[in-house]
Amino acid sequence: MSTVEPTHAGGVVYQEGTPPLYLVVRPRRRRDEWVLPKGHIEPGESAEEAAVREVREETGVEAELVTPLGSESFDAPGGEVTVRWFLMRRLRSAPAAEDRDRLWLPFAEAQRHLTFANTRRLLDDAERARRRAGGSG
């Protein structure tokens, strides 16, 4: 895990079942991509709080934290971004605050949908963590 303070937080959200399903979304600006929900950490907010809020705002999914997955940093147009990621379990759904396409997919299909290699690696890490945590499926 990076020691750099995160600027963003996000969640790899799963829904229990056989098989378990993972949540993927389209970004607002790049409708040809599939990613995981993430966003800015607001002043006074923890990375954990931001991850829960961003998942809810972007997808309408209320989710609980299961375990941290680590951090990643990358260059973005506004400067370096450091994202703290969490494995999260879906509790319930409601209308999303943002208009984004979202899909619930089995692991292998989610892997095929995700646009970026680093996101596919993160999904691998999340699947291993979900199995260790005793998630169904």
Buried (B, 14 or more C-beta within 10 A) or exposed (E): EEEEEBBBBBBBBBBEEEBBBBBBBBBEEEEEBBBBBBBBBEEEBEBBBBBBBBBBBBBBBBBEBBEBBEBBBEEEEEEEBBBBBBBBBBEEBEEBEBEBEBBBBBBEBBBEBBBEEEBBEBBEBBBEBBEEEEBEB
